Amino acid sequence: MKRTINNLAVFTEGSPEKKPIVFVHGFPYDHTMWNFQIEALKNDYYCITYDIRGLGESYVGDGQFTMEAYVQDLFSIVKELNLDKSVLCGLSMGGYISFRAAEIDQSKFSGFIFMDTKPGADDNTAKLKRAAAINQINTEGLIPFTDAFVKNTFADISLNEKKELVEDTLKKSYKHNPVGVKGALIAMLSRTDTTNFLQKIKLPSLLICGSFDTLTPPTLMREIAGKIPGSEFAIVPRAGHMSPLENPDNVNDLVKGFLERRIAGK
């Protein structure tokens, strides 16, 4: 079911009577990157996905977005849908949003799943890369930037063996409004560092990382997991930064196991 909340395109699957899970997508993708997970979980959980402001079917406006605005968008969905103690699952940029949401008010949730992401803010090198990306979109258009960026998020094994999946993902990303994509780059550049908050997370947490992820590699994510009390960490084989797309069966098994062990009844 599709609805609009705070100018955001929000999609729900499953029964509202069941445990809610909110999925927050990465950059530069949309809610459909979670399709494999929704299909696997919708019979047992209330699954909520949405297009982050500026991307997919959500409002673009002037593209002047901040990470704080993204987080408030998330809370507006939680409030409007009256979600009680939902599980929050975010990948990459969605993880940035999730870390900050946890820092603001983790009492709204019952657990966290952080996929291929990190709590740290952009350092100077990363900020310059974001600036260069915005300039590339301005001078060359969206497609050259998207083509290089998206392919870099997939493992070489996926680029070679799952060409149809990669091509489909690229086509969806080509359709974004360039203003919204640049706004997302600004938002990521503007985010605060939530690393010091990790030790204060009191809820069950699962961290998942593709074995071939070069953007947030397993060594980094294992270190992050070590800072969250009682967290679980898992490496997804044959996957890069887009593990839920590249190896959905493995990711689905990890998520289901975590939910049954750590979240059921909470």
Rosetta blueprint (number, residue, H / E / L):
1 M L
2 K E
3 R E
4 T E
5 I E
6 N L
7 N L
8 L E
9 A E
10 V E
11 F E
12 T E
13 E E
14 G L
15 S L
16 P L
17 E L
18 K L
19 K L
20 P E
21 I E
22 V E
23 F E
24 V E
25 H L
26 G L
27 F L
28 P L
29 Y L
30 D L
31 H H
32 T H
33 M H
34 W H
35 N H
36 F H
37 Q H
38 I H
39 E H
40 A H
41 L H
42 K L
43 N L
44 D L
45 Y L
46 Y E
47 C E
48 I E
49 T E
50 Y E
51 D L
52 I L
53 R L
54 G L
55 L L
56 G L
57 E L
58 S L
59 Y L
60 V L
61 G L
62 D L
63 G L
64 Q L
65 F L
66 T L
67 M H
68 E H
69 A H
70 Y H
71 V H
72 Q H
73 D H
74 L H
75 F H
76 S H
77 I H
78 V H
79 K H
80 E H
81 L L
82 N L
83 L L
84 D L
85 K L
86 S E
87 V E
88 L E
89 C E
90 G E
91 L E
92 S L
93 M H
94 G H
95 G H
96 Y H
97 I H
98 S H
99 F H
100 R H
101 A H
102 A H
103 E H
104 I H
105 D H
106 Q H
107 S H
108 K H
109 F E
110 S E
111 G E
112 F E
113 I E
114 F E
115 M E
116 D L
117 T L
118 K L
119 P L
120 G L
121 A L
122 D L
123 D L
124 N H
125 T H
126 A H
127 K H
128 L H
129 K H
130 R H
131 A H
132 A H
133 A H
134 I H
135 N H
136 Q H
137 I H
138 N H
139 T H
140 E H
141 G L
142 L H
143 I H
144 P H
145 F H
146 T H
147 D H
148 A H
149 F H
150 V H
151 K H
152 N H
153 T H
154 F L
155 A L
156 D H
157 I H
158 S H
159 L H
160 N H
161 E H
162 K L
163 K H
164 E H
165 L H
166 V H
167 E H
168 D H
169 T H
170 L H
171 K H
172 K H
173 S H
174 Y H
175 K L
176 H L
177 N L
178 P H
179 V H
180 G H
181 V H
182 K H
183 G H
184 A H
185 L H
186 I H
187 A H
188 M H
189 L H
190 S H
191 R L
192 T L
193 D L
194 T L
195 T H
196 N H
197 F H
198 L H
199 Q H
200 K H
201 I L
202 K L
203 L L
204 P L
205 S E
206 L E
207 L E
208 I E
209 C E
210 G E
211 S L
212 F L
213 D L
214 T L
215 L L
216 T L
217 P L
218 P H
219 T H
220 L H
221 M H
222 R H
223 E H
224 I H
225 A H
226 G H
227 K L
228 I L
229 P L
230 G L
231 S L
232 E E
233 F E
234 A E
235 I E
236 V E
237 P L
238 R L
239 A L
240 G L
241 H L
242 M L
243 S H
244 P H
245 L H
246 E H
247 N L
248 P H
249 D H
250 N H
251 V H
252 N H
253 D H
254 L H
255 V H
256 K H
257 G H
258 F H
259 L H
260 E H
261 R H
262 R H
263 I H
264 A L
265 G L
266 K L
